Structure formats: C-alpha cells, structure tokens
C-alpha cells in the first residue's frame, strides 16, 4: 500500500508484484477435468491475459465432487 500511495517508494514498488485467484467449483466431474476447463477459461480470457502480462497470477482451484442422486435433477448440496 505504501508504494501505490507513493509514501514509501524506496522500500515498496508502486505497483502490485503478484496476484492470486481462488476458484471453488462444485461439479459432477473428476477434479482433473474441472481443472482442464478452468485452464481453458484462463487461457482464453482477455482480462486474465491483460493482467497476467504485467503481474504474475497464481490460480488455486478447489474442486468438490457433487454426485447426483437417482431421481434428482440436480447435484446434492452439501453446504
């Protein structure tokens, strides 16, 4: 914060040095398939591309298996 407000630019840069993105997905699919879909989305995102060109972004993906019960139209909600 001190770098971006120019109050202490000697010790802190004037821009962000990194960024984090956390994604939590509930899906009826294996975790590797869900990660593949998320990667496809970040690879095609203009905004992600613009931001990551200047600042490295770490992407954390949490997947939750949501099986569908027989006779139910949607996933079983656990939360």
Buried (B, 14 or more C-beta within 10 A) or exposed (E): EEBEEEEEEEEBEEEEEEEEBEBEBBBEBEBEEBBEEBEEEBEEEEEBEEBBEEEEEEBEBEBEBBEEEEEEEEBEEEE
